[in-house]
Every structure is written in C-alpha cells, then in structure tokens.
Amino acid sequence: GEGDMVMEQFGEGFDMNIIRVNAQERFMDKLKGVSDPEQKRKIIGNEFVYVFDDEAAKLTDVDFLAQGTLYTDVIESGTKTAQTIKSHHNVGGLPEDMEFELIEPINTLFKDEVRALGIELGIPEHLVWRQPFPGPGLGIRVLGEITEDKLEIVRESDAILREVVREEGLERDIWQYFTVLPGIQSVGVMG
C-alpha cells in the first residue's frame, strides 16, 4: 500500500527519522455511516490533525506541521470571493487549538513547478514523478460509505492500473491516474 511505499522510498537515501502511525481504525470510526464526499473530506482533515497532535505530544520539540499544499489545492478550496470546487484537508478548516505551527512551503506552486523544483534540488526522479496520493486517503476514491472491503478493492485496482501504466511506459504521458469505486452495483451477463 501507500504507507509501505512511502516508508520504503523515504527510508532509502534520506537521513530522516520517520515515524509511521497506523490510525486507520480512528478514521474508520469517524467515517462510519458517512457518504457525502465533502463531509468525508472535513472529517478526514480534522482527524488527521488530531492524530498528528497526539503523536507529536509523545515527542519533544515538535513545533511544526509541514504540508505539501499546492496552489491548486488553495484555488479549489475557494476564497471569500471564489466558489469552492472541493475542500482540501490541508487548506483552511484546521482546528484552531493546534499545538504546533503550520508551514506550507510550496503552496504558491503548481504541480509542474513542484516537479521542476524537485529535479533542480536533485530529488530522485522516481519520487518527483510518482503519482500523488490524495491527502484524505482512499476515502475519497470510494463513493458512498467507506468499508474495509471497498478500500481493499480500490487498493488492488489502483495497483493494477499503476502496473499497466508502468509496463506501457506511460508514467510521464498521463498526468494523473487512479481508480475510483462507484457507489452503485451493476450486473453482467456471460453467455
């Protein structure tokens, strides 16, 4: 899954102390019975900050939460004068009682500019060109209520899609690709 890939990619070649937290149960409890995508985004965003806050409290000298907010996230989340396209877990709406300062060093850059910056900084190309993973996780790629079974279907289908794109050499030709599980059932007939 995504967590394993992140640990593998950032654990190699970077001098970082990375702490992996599995808070899936916390998120699943909060999302039980919720099917509205905007409501899911807000619940996931808030719970993310609470999990981070809880984990940071176990450590000393954690003063900042750095996020990879892009300018597209800011635009899509709307402003006082612009309509919201979709909310982002990392734009506004964070709890006011956070115990740390939020920093967003690339929030004025678009994805292509971030990739160019990554290349300029010497970040390995497999990281610069990896597909983005949604901040709210796979919860927004499951339409309707989220269940463990539905999440597993999305994980497996997404892995298949990524493998096909990689095998066909299309990783840089397709800007973004992912699978979504619709909230409908259909019937197929073989004969």
Order of alpha helices (4+ residues) and beta strands (2+ residues): alpha-alpha-alpha-beta-alpha-beta-alpha-alpha-alpha
